[in-house]
């Protein structure tokens, strides 16, 4: 096991990793930018290091600064969290070369799966079904249009090195395609340091289902069931749940087993999430994220498995049969809502000071946040304030518990998306389980019509 770990991230994920390390008896080293100097979890860490100005490239994306902290602290591990450098193979290699251990998959796997078009090619060769897509675009508008016409409009322009829905731009016709490519490339360069993009067919009403994968360094791979991440805004997840409603368990289990079989043959390691689109009774491989996911908490709630601790133990060399119980079963139903500082209709970020920040507690309610009253939501980072997670015996009870928890949450000083989340969760569509990636937009449109 590690003795000391640097947490190369911020906010809720950093706070979560600090607590996991404490439970494991491992010392934690938190880093912070100028903008994050007052965040409360820093006081919980065993050591803290300032890493630079607020801009991500000067701080959380500054590999040299993070490696300097690794050296000065004497840490033997680095946890990347999610986002920032968590899927940067070069950074992972530099961490490992320093004599410490990157707490995630091997750099080779990050390289293979982090680049979306190469990952799709690899998984297609091993039999996983794919949604129609292009190869990397070469900057030639005529070639891009030809690829889009071959796929069929509408298409989604996606960063090849991205994740989390960041940088994805839809194009419904040729006129929109040029602007979408330019915007997606710019967002990708700014967010991931890589402007490469590709096209994928935009399915209008699919389910977004992902499978949680854990693996050791000895060839063992298991899936820890699925999460339904269909409720989104701007192609980014906002409400997640487990298990996925209205999909027969045998179909889900078979898809998870197929993924495990492929990754086992390829000797995947540590942690990952395979993202799929479910449409017409078939799972289509979308991408694989070689990191911990924001929505991992819903899996933890229905399985009782601490995924952060499992990730750390596996990265330290633990065997899968020592980290996971022999039998894993789903118990009840869990729903997570991402609470953002943003306009609840247009979803523009709403930076400002959290004058009031109060969350509910009690049975079946869990909150993960890196903030407290008086903290500032800055324009430099993702505006997520917290994750609100509920667990209950069944989906109906979980929905009621989420509504009650949302009603008991008070946030003042910034705009927030709780009105949107509540409207979705309390809608007849969501309650019925007939969810899809366009449902959030549909519910907002209906609300706008009713208010006219």
N, C-alpha and C positions, 0 to 999 in steps of 0.2 A: 504494500500500500504506500501511497505517497506520504511524504512528511509535511510538505508545504506546497500550496498551489496558488498561482497567479490567476486571477479572474479577469480576462481581457475583454470586459464588457461592462454594461451599466444597467441601471434601472432594476426592474423586477427580476430579470434573470440573474443579475449579480447578487441581489438579496437572497434569491433562492439557492444559489450555489454556496454562498456563505453558510447558510443553515445546514445544507447537506454535508459540507466539509466538517462543520462542528460536530455533527452526529457521527461522522466517521473518525473523529479524533485527529483531523488533519488541519494544520494551520492555514489560514486564508490570507491572501494578499489582494486587496482591492485597489484598482487604479481609478483615477478620475481626471476629467478635464476641468478647465477653468469654470465652465458652466455648471458642472456637477459637484462643486466643492462642498455644498451643504447637504447633500442627500443623506438620509438617515442611516442607510445600511452601512455606510463607511465606518460608523462608530462600532458596528458589530464585527467588522473584520479585525483580524489580529494585527495586520499591518496595512498601511495605505501609501500609495505613491502618486504624485502629480505627474501627468504625462503630456500636458500641453494645452494650447488654446482650445476653444470650443469646437472649431471646425473639425469634423471627423478625420480628414486627411492629416491634420496636425496632431491628432490625439489617438482615438480608438482605431484608426487605420494606419497609424504610424508604427510600422513593424520595428524599426530601430529602437523607438522609445520603449515599446513593450518588451523587447529582448533585453534592453538595458535593465528594466525592472526585474526580469527573470534572473539576470546575473547578480544584481545588487542584493536581491532578497535571498538568494541561495535556494530558490524554489526548485523542486524536482518535477513539477507538473504545471501545465497551463491549460485552463479551461476557457474555451473561446465563447461560450454561451451560444446565442443564435444571432445572426446578422453579423455585420462588420467583417472580421477575418475568419469566421467560423468555417467557411468553405473555400479558403485560400490555400491551395496545396503548397505553394512556395513558402508561405509562412509556417505551415505545419512542418515542412521539411527543415526550416531554419530552427524551429523550436527543438525538434528531435536531434538535430546536429549539435545543438548547444549542450547536449547531455541531459536535458529535461525530456519530458514526455508530453506530447500534444494529446489532450484528452478528447479524442475523437477517432474516426477511422484513419488508417494509414494514409500518408500523402498520395500514394498511388491511387487509392480509391477516391479520394477527394478530387483528384485530377480527372479520373475516369467519369465520375458521376456529376461533378460540379459543372462540367461543360455539357449543356443540355443536348446538343445535337449528337455528340459522341456517345453520350449515355443512351440515347434512344437507339442509335445504331447497335450498340452492344446488347441491349435488352431484346431488340428485334431479332438479332442473330440467335438468341437463346429461346425464342418462341413466345415472348410476351406480345400481346396485341397492342398496336399503336394507333393513335389518331393520326390522320394524314398531316404531313408537315413538309417543310423544305429543308435543304441543307443551309449552311451559313450563307447569308447574303453578301455579295461582294461589292456593294456600293453602286451597282449598275441599275438604275431605275427600270430599264427595259427587262432585265433579267428578273428583278423582283416582281414585276407585273406578270411575267410569264409564269413564275412559280406560284403566284397567288391564283392565277386563272386555272392552273393545273390542280391546285388544292380545292378551289371553289370558294368564292366570297360567301359570307364574311370570313376574314382571317384575323388572327391575333398575332401582332408583332411582339416577339418575346426576346429578352436578353439571353444570350447563350450561356452566360456565366452568372445569371441571377437567381433569384429565389424570393419567396414571400410575396409574390404578386407585384413586386416593385418593377417599374419600367415596362409593364405590359400595356399595349395600346391597340385598340380594335380598329379595323378598317373594313368598311362595308362595301366599298367600291374602289375603283382605280383612283378616283380623285382624292380619296382619303388616305390611300396607301402611302404616297410620298411623304405627307406630313406625319403619318404614324411612324414611319421608319426613322425620320429625322428625330422625332420626339423620343422614341424608344431608345435609339442609340445614345442620345444625350443623357437620358436618365440612367441608362446602364453604365455609361462611363463615369458619371458622377457618383453612383451608388456602389459600383463593384470594380471600378478601375478597368473596365473592359467594355468596349463599345460594340462587340460582336452581337448580331441579332439573327433571328430566323423566324419563319412563318409557321403557324399551325392553324388548322381549321378551327374556327370559333363555333363551338356547339352552343346553341342558344339556351337550352334548358336541361343541361346534364346535371347529374349529382357529382359532387367532388368528394371522393372517398380516398382516404389515405390509410396505409398500413404501417404500424409501428414495428420496426425491426431491431432486435438486439442480437449481437453475435460476439463470440470470443475470438482469440487469435489462434485457435486450434481447430478451426473448421466447422464449428457448430453455429447454426443460425436458427432463430425462432422468431415468429411474429407474435405480437401481443395485441392481437385483434385490430379493429379498424376505428377510424373516427370519420364522421360525416362533417365536412367543412363547406357545405354548399351555400350557406348564407354569407354573402360577400358584398363589399362595396369597392368600386374601382379595382376589381379583380383581386382584392385582398380579403382574407377571411376575417369575419367579425363575430360569428357565432359558430361554435363547434360542439358536437355531441358524440357520445358513444353509449351503446352501440348505434349503428346506422338504422334509422326506422324504415320499415316496410321492405327490407331486402331479406329474403329467406336466409337463415343462418347457413345452410349447406352451400349456397352460392358464395357467400362471403368467405367461409372457411376454405373452400376450394381455391378461390383467388389468392388468399393469403398463403396457402400451402404451395401453390405454383410459384409465387414470388420467392418463398423460402428455398424451394428446390433450386431455382436458378442462382440465387445468391450463395447458397451452400456450395454449389459446383465451382463458383468463382472465388470462394473463400473470402467473402466480405467480412469486415470486422467492426466491432464495437457498437455503433448505433447508426440508425438511418430511418428515413421515412419515405416509403414509396407512394407517390401521389398518382391517383388514377381518376379518370372520368368514367362514370357509370351511365350508360345510355342504351336503352333497348335490351337490357338484361345482360350486358357484356361490360367487363372492366377493360378500359384501354389505358395502357401505361402513359403517363404524362411526363414525370420526371422523378428523380430521387434526390432528396436533400440529405447530405451527409452530416447531420447535426441534430442537436436537440431542437424540438419544435416549440413554438409559443404555446400551442394547444396540448402539450403533453399531459397537462393536469387532468384532463377528462379520462385519459387512459389510467392514470394513477388511481382515480376515484373508483373506477369500476373493477379494477384488478387488485388493488392494494399493493401494487409494486411501485416503489420509489424509483422512477426512471433516472433521476439525476444521480442518485447513489449507485444504481446499476451501471450507468455509463462510466462513472469514475472507477468502480471496481473492475470493470472489463478492460478499461484503458490501462489499468495498473497490472494487467496480466491475469485477472481472475477468469476462471472457467465458467461457462454458461450454466452448467448444472449446479454450480455452487452459488451463483448469483440469483437464479430464478428457481421457483418451486417446481417440482415435477409436473404438477397439473395447475394450469392457469384457467380460471373461470371468470366469466362476467357476472358481476353482482349489481343489480339495479341499473340505474340510468344516470348519466352525468351530462351537464350542459355547461359550457363556458361562454361568457360574453367578454369581449375585449372592450374596455371602457377607454375611449379616446377623447382628447381635448380637441374637438372639432365641431364645426357646424353640423347639426344633425340632419340636414337636408342636402347641402352641397358637398359636405365632407371636407371643406377646407380646414387646415389646421388652425387652432385657436390658442396661440401661445399666451402666457400670462401667469399670474401668481395664484396659487391654490389658496384662496382665502379661507375656504371651508372644505374639508375632505373627511367625510365620515362614512364608514362602511358598516354593514350589519355583521353580526356574528351569530353563533348558535348552531344547532344541529344541521348538518348537511350543507353548510355554507363555508366557503373558503375564499380568501382574498389574497392575491399576490400583487404587491406594488413596491416600487422603489421610492415612493414619495410620501410626504406628510404635509400637514397644513403649513403654509408659509413657503413651501418649495415652489420653484418656478418651472413651468413647462416652456422650454426654449424652442426657437425655430430650427435648431441645428439637428435634431434627432426625431425619430419616429414619435408621434405625439401620444402614444399609449400611456394612460395614467395607471391602469391596473387591469388585472384579470379577475373577474368575478365568476366563481365556479360553484355549482350546486350539485348535490347528489341525493337521490331518493330511490325508493323501491321500484318505481316504474316511471315511464316517460311523462305521463300526465301529472304525477306528483312533482316531478322535477321541474316541469314548466311552471306550475303554481309556485313552487319554491323560488324559482328564478324571478318571477314577477314580483313576489313579496320582497326579495332581496334588492331588486332594482328600485322599488318604491321606498325602501329604507335607506338608500344611498343618497347622500347630500354632497354636491360639488358646487362651489361658488368661486367666482373669479375668472373662470374660463367657460366657454361654451363646451358642451359635451354631447356624446351620441346616445345617452341613455334613452331619450324619447324615441329614437329610431329603433334601438334594440328592443324596447318594451313593445312597441307597435308590432314588430315582427313576431316576437315570441307569443304575443297574445292574439295573433291572427288565426283565422280558421284554417288557412293553408298550412301554417307551421304546426298547429295543433294536430292536424290530420296526418302529418308526416310526409305529405307530398311536397317536399322541398326540392329546390333546384337553384342553380347559380344565379338565375335572374329574378328570384323571388323578392329579394330586398328592393330592387328597382321597381318591380310591379307594385309592391305595397306602398312605396312612396308615391308612385303615380296615382294610385287610387285615393290616397289621402289628399293629394293636391286637388284632384277633381272634386272631392267631397267638400273641400273648403271654399271652392269657387261659388 
